[in-house]
Every structure is written in C-alpha cells, then in structure tokens.
C-alpha cells in the first residue's frame, strides 16, 4: 500500500468490560470513521453489538454471539452487510506489553510470545485481547495485525517514576511501574496540538481510572503501576492499598491467588465500599438514600484529587487538567467534586484550566496501525 493513499483499518479495543470496534479510512493527514460500535463483555461472553454508521445512525445487529471469539465473525459480517471495504490492516489495543514489548509493533510469532508473557501482569486484559488477535488472524488471514500498547506512552518515564522500591533481583524480572491508558493520553496530547501546555495532568476516569503527569507531551509519572489494579480507587478495583492488608489476608485468612485476584479486581473499589455497584451512574441514582453510595462517590473523588495533587507535584505545577473516560467526560458532578478545594493549584482560580475531552483511543489505534503497515 502507498503512504499517500487512504486505506481501511479495523481498530479493535478490548477492555476489561467492553469491546469497541471501528472501521477507519486513514492516510498521512486524516482519519475518517466509516463504522463504529461496541459490545459489553462478561468473561467469555460478548453482549449484543451496538453499531453506528459514518453519520452516527444506528445500525441493526443480530443476536449476540455465544462467545468472545465469535465477535470477529459478527463484525466481519456487519462490514459485509453494510457494503464496507475489507480492512487492509487490523489494530488491537493491548493493555500491557510487559518488559519485552515497549513499542507499538507488527504482530509476528515473537511479538505474540512477548505479549503472552505480559499476560501475567494484566490477566483481566491481555489474554482476552490476544484471543481476539488469534480470531482476527483466522478470520482475516494474511492481513497485517498490529499491537497498540497502552504502556508505550509511559515507556520513557524517568527512573524516579518507573522504579519500584523493591530489591534489584525482583526489578530484574520486569517488576516496575508501566502505566496504562496510554492510548487515551496520546489522543488527548494529539487533540490539544498547538494548545498543548507545558504541564498537563490527564485524569482518565472510567471503569478503570488513572491520573498521568505529562510534561511537554511526554509522560513523566502516572498513578497505575505494575498492573492496571493500582493507583486511584476504581469501579471494582481497589487501587493502592496498604500491603499489610495482603499480609494479614495471607496469614490470618489463608487467601490464595484466586481469592486475591477476586478481591483486588472485582470486589473492591466503589463496588466494595458501597456494597451496591461499581457503576457511578447507579451510585448517583442511589446516593440520596444510601450513605454507602455517597461514601463510595466521595472516596473515589478524593482518591482522584490526591493523585492530581501528586502529579502536579511531579510537574512543578499545572497548566491544564483534562478529564476523559466515561466518568471524566460525562459526569460533571464528579469533575466539580474533584476540583473542589484545589485553588492552591490554580484549579478554580483561573491560573490552571480545566477541560473535559473525549478519549480517542480507537483513532490512535488506527493511526499507529496505518503507520506500521504503510510502505
């Protein structure tokens, strides 16, 4: 393909609770979406596909597939029914590249092996994404597939942010701060373009949540660490907690690995605090009459506020705070609460601007895929 020509790229964005997809026409200067859609996921099950055409009109989709691997066939069928072109390349969001895969890359046998090794650091995200890669390779044989890494944006963080305070022998095994939501952060930096400030803090708030310090367009620190489970309180993930809690659970309650994973990733966060839900919309609906729902919301906002302060400290101040992600973009009440009492940082007093911006992860996937497959 020519780098001067527009080519159709299929972007597949597998998260912990959803699958997003889009067919984009990409060239060196622009990107145009022909079709986009999503499906909710739970384990190996994929819910109904919800799709829109280039004009935002809803497209009817059939009953949901029985399993995650069938989603590729459903998407391919949707493209065919709509008379859309077959993709010439497919890009996949891969949450964790691990120590061996630090940059977006064409997927070959070696890269696939490296990504499989990274699955131990993000078991909620990487194995499902790689299952989708294999399905796409089977459904579209011979078409280049690209791994677009959430960790890539943070790969240049300085040692003071990247290094964890553990023995060198453990650090040599790849245990370090990787950072996540990198494709989202990249998209915000790109959208800001000439308005990009020297000191930017990005709060990506959704089912997973993180806060990142960006200096002159580069990540210098971020709240998530080795895995996407650390940092701020999230929907069902605990974020940072006292490691002594884990010691107690091991010693006194004899927790095993499965119980730890369930606790940290599925039973904690706003879900654990409220005992009701990890969904901010459900918590807000219940908050008037439910004290635990109010507490969960307040603790989430306080956790984000504290990390914004930490990232501002890393930057030596803040020029712009951007909220993005499902909560960050759509929940004005959360943004207001997070910003309360931050006049000392210039937030609310005029010296530091605050914006809500949509994350453009899928567009970033399409761009990186085009760049790595154009020749």
N, C-alpha and C positions, 0 to 999 in steps of 0.2 A: 504494500500500500504506500501511497505517497504522503509525505507530511504536509502537503499543500491541499490534500483532498479531505472532504468530510467523510467520516466513517462511523458506522453504528457500533456503539459499545454498550453491552449489557452490564449494569452495575448491580451486584448482589451484596446487601448489607445485612449480615446475620448478627443480631444482638442476643442478649440473654432471654428476651421475652418477645421478640418480634423478628420478622423477616421483611425487609424493604427491598424493592427492586425497581429498576428503571432502565429504559432503552433511550440512549442519548446519542445524538449526532455530534461528533466532536471534530474540531480541526485546531490549527495552531492558535486561533484567535477567539474562538467562541464555542459554546456548548448549547445545544437545543434538545429539550426533552420531548420525545415522541410519545412515551407512555411511562407511567409510574404507578406503583401500587405497594401494598403491604399485606401482611397476614400476621395474626397473633400466633405465638407458639407456646406450647407447654410440653416439655420433654421432647419425645419424638413426634408429637402431633402438631400439625400445622392447621390453623383455622382457615376460614374462607378467605380467598384472595379478594382484596378491595382495590380496584384499579381506576385510573383516570387517564383520559387521552391528553393530547398536547394542549387542548383548550380548557382542561380541568373538568371535562364532562365525565360523569360516572360511566364505567363500563360493566356490564353484567358478567358475572363469573359463576361458574357452576359450583356444585357442592364441593366441600373441602377435600383435599387428598387424604388418604388414610395415614400416610407417614411423611416425615420430612423430606425423604429422597424424592417423593413424587412431586414436590413443589416445582422442580425444574421442568418436568414434563408439562405441568399445568401452565407455567409461564411461557414455555415454547409454544404450546397450543394457543395461548392468548395472543401472542405475536402473530401467529399464522392467521388466526380468525380476523384480526384487525388489519391484515394485509401489510404488516410492517416488515422491514427488511430483517434478514437473519443477521445476528451480530457477527462482526469480524474479530471481536475480542471480548473477553469477559473478565471483569474485575471483581475481586472479592475483598470485603472488609475482613481482615484478620486482626483480632484484638491484640494478640501477643506474639511477637516474633522471637522471643527468647534471646539468649546471648549470641546465637549464631546468625540470626537474620535481623539485621538492624535497618535495612532499607527496603522500600517497595521493590518487588522483584518478579520477573517472569517465573512461573511455577514450572520447575522440572523435577526430576526424581530427587535431586539433592536438596532443593528448597523444600519439597514436600517432607522429606525426612527431618529437616531442621524445624519445620513448623510442628510436626508431630511431637518432637521433643519439647517444644514450648508449651504443649498442651497441659503439662503438669502444673504450670504456673497460672493457667486460666481454664480450668476444667469446665466451667459453665459456658465458655465462649468458643474456644479453639476447636474441640472435637466436632461440635455441630457445624462449624464453618468449613472444616476440612471434609466432612461428609458431603456438604453441598458442592465443594470443589470436585470431588470424585463423581458426583452425579452429573455435574456440568460437563466434565470431561467425557463421560459416557454419552451424554445426550448431544453434545456438540464436538465430536472427535476432530482433532486437527486444528481446532481454533485455539489461539493463544489464551492462556489464563494467567492472571496477574494477582499477586498477593499485595494488597494495600494495607499497610500496618498502622494500627493506632499508636504503636510505640515509636514509630520512626521519627515523629515530630520532636520527641523528647530525647532522642539518642545523643544529642550534643550537649546535654546538660553538664554543667561543671561538676567536678568530683565532689565538691562540698554538698551538692544536692543529690547526686547519683549514689554515693557510697552510703551503705547502711552500717550502723555501729555494731558490727559483729566480727568475729575472728576472720582473718585473711583466708584461712582454708575454706570457710563457708562462702566467702565472697568469690573465691575462685570457681565455685560451682555455678556462678551466674546469679547469685542472690544479691540483688541491688534494686535501686529504685528505677523503674522503667517508665512509669507514667502512661496514661491512657487518654482516650477521647482526642487523640492526636489529629485525626482527620477532621473532626469538628473544629479544633483550634486552627488548623491550617485554613479551613474555609473562612473563618472569621478574619484571620490575617489577610487573606486574599480579598475578601469583600471590602475591608477597610481601605486597602490600596493606598492612595495618596493621603488618606486621613489617618493612617496608622501612626499612633503615638509612640513615643519612646518607651513609656512604661504602661503596659496593658495587663489587666487581670481579666481572665475569662472564667466565668462560673458556668460550667456545663451541668445543668440540673435536670435530671430525668430519673428513670428507674435506677440507673447508676448516676453518680454525681462526682464531680471533681472540680478543683479550682487550680488554675495554672497561671504562673507569672511569665510574661512574655516581654523581653527586652529587645527593642529594635527588630521585632519579628521573630525572635528565637526564644524557645522555651528555656528558662533558667531554673525553674523549680515547679513542682506540682504536688498535689495532695496525695494522689494514689501512689503506691509503692511497687513492691514486687508483683502484686496481683491487683485486679480491679476491686478487691474487697476492702482496701484500706482507705484512709482519708476521712472525708465527711460522713456523717450519718446518711444512709440512703434508704430506698424503699424497703428492702428486706435484708440489706447488708449492714453489718454493724459499724463499718468504718474503723477508725483507730480505737482500740481498747487497751486497757492495762493487760500486759502479757501475764501478770499474776493471776488473772481470771482463768486463763487457759491452764496454768499450773494447778490451780485449785480443781478445775474440772477433771484433769488427768488424775490427780492424787486422790481426791475425795469421791468423785462420781464415776471414775474409771471410763471416761469418754474414749471412744475410738475415732478413727479418721472420718468415718461416715457421719458420726454424730457431730464432730467439729464442723464439717462442711455444711451440714444442715443448719447448725446454729449460726455460723458466721454469714452464710449467703442467703438463707431462706427464712429464718425465724427471727431475725433481729431487725435493726433499723426501725423505721416508723411502724412496721408491722409488729415488731416485738414490743415497742413502747406502748402502742395503742391497744394491742390485742384484738384489733379490728380489721385493719387493712394497711397495706403499704402504699396505696394509691392516694395521692394528695387530693384528688377530687372527692373520693369517698370520705376522707378525713375532714375536709372542709364542710361537706354536707352534714357530718355528724357532730361537728365541733360545738355547735350551740348547746347541745345537751349532753355531751360526752367529754368529761375532763381529761381522760386519757388521750383522746383525739387531739384536744387542744395542746396537751403536753408534747405529743409527737411532732406537731407542726412547729411549736416553739423551739424544741430541741434541734430539729432539722435546720431552722433558720439561724439559730445561734451557732451551730456547727459550721455552717457556710460562712457566717460573719467572721468567725475566728480564723478560718482559713484565708479569707480575703485579707484580713489584717496581716497574717503571716506572709502572704505573697507580696503584699505592699512593702513589708519589711525587707524582703529579698530584693525588691526592685529599688528601694530607697525612696519610695513614694508611689503615687498612682496618678496617671493622667486620664485613664478611661477604664471603666468597669463594664464589661459586656456580659449580659445574661443570655444564655442559649439553652437548648434542650427543651423537652416537653414542658417541664415546670418553669424553667427560666424564661422561656419565650412567652408562655401563655398565662402564667399565674402572676398577675400584677400584685396581688396581696403578699405573696412570698417575696417578691422583689422589694416592696415597700418595707416589710418587716426586716429583711436582711440589712437594708441600708440604714435603718434607724440607729441612732447613736454613733454614726461613723463620720460626724462632722470633723473630727480630728484628722481624718484622712482627706478632707476636702469633699467627701461624698455628701451631697445635700447642701453644701455651702457654695458650690459653684466652681471650685478650682479643679475638681475631678468630675468628669462627665459620666453619666450612666446611660447605657443603651440596652435594649432588648433586640437581638438579631437572630434570625433563623439559622440553624446549622445546615450546612450544605455538604454533608458527608458524601452523599451519592454522587454529586458533581465532582468532588475531589477524587473519588474512586474512578470515575470515567476519565478524568484528565490524566491521572497517573497511568491508567491502563493504556490510553492513547499514546502517551509519551514513550512508554516502554515497548510498544508494539509497532509504532510508526517507523518507517525506514525509507 
